[in-house]
Amino acid sequence: RPCAMMVPNYALIAEIRLYSFGYSDAKVIGTKATMALKLSSEQLSPQRHYDFGMRGLNALLVAGGNGKRSMGDMYPEDVIALRSFMDVNLPKFTSADLPLFQGIMGDLFPGVELPP
């Protein structure tokens, strides 16, 4: 019997998960999260421990939810999301890939300054 499968819509999944964590700007931040993973998979060096698929997206979203829960309304949502995305991804990147990823995040979150 035939079986049909579809590629999941990562941006929609991210949006729904972020809304469930309490983000009001979840559509924009979810799109940025999926774009960060897409651009990272295209531009960073291939490493066995890099995961830019659904597992990587889930890690970003859970970290974003934890950041929203812990920081609440102390900072804007894009600052919380950027902090969470950096905290999840920076430890796993090689030293050569760090400036590339920071450039990607700077392009996706222009003008956003991280708190100390």
Secondary structure in CASP SS format (residue, H / E / C, confidence):
PFRMAT SS
TARGET T0000
AUTHOR 0000-0000-0000
METHOD secondary structure of the structure
MODEL  1
R C 1.00
P C 1.00
C C 1.00
A C 1.00
M C 1.00
M C 1.00
V C 1.00
P C 1.00
N C 1.00
Y H 1.00
A H 1.00
L H 1.00
I H 1.00
A H 1.00
E H 1.00
I H 1.00
R H 1.00
L H 1.00
Y H 1.00
S H 1.00
F C 1.00
G C 1.00
Y C 1.00
S C 1.00
D C 1.00
A H 1.00
K H 1.00
V H 1.00
I H 1.00
G H 1.00
T H 1.00
K H 1.00
A H 1.00
T H 1.00
M H 1.00
A H 1.00
L H 1.00
K H 1.00
L H 1.00
S H 1.00
S H 1.00
E H 1.00
Q H 1.00
L C 1.00
S C 1.00
P C 1.00
Q C 1.00
R C 1.00
H C 1.00
Y C 1.00
D C 1.00
F C 1.00
G C 1.00
M H 1.00
R H 1.00
G H 1.00
L H 1.00
N H 1.00
A H 1.00
L H 1.00
L H 1.00
V H 1.00
A H 1.00
G H 1.00
G H 1.00
N H 1.00
G H 1.00
K H 1.00
R H 1.00
S H 1.00
M H 1.00
G C 1.00
D C 1.00
M C 1.00
Y C 1.00
P C 1.00
E H 1.00
D H 1.00
V H 1.00
I H 1.00
A H 1.00
L H 1.00
R H 1.00
S H 1.00
F H 1.00
M H 1.00
D H 1.00
V H 1.00
N H 1.00
L H 1.00
P H 1.00
K H 1.00
F C 1.00
T C 1.00
S C 1.00
A C 1.00
D C 1.00
L H 1.00
P H 1.00
L H 1.00
F H 1.00
Q H 1.00
G H 1.00
I H 1.00
M H 1.00
G H 1.00
D H 1.00
L H 1.00
F C 1.00
P C 1.00
G C 1.00
V C 1.00
E C 1.00
L C 1.00
P C 1.00
P C 1.00
END
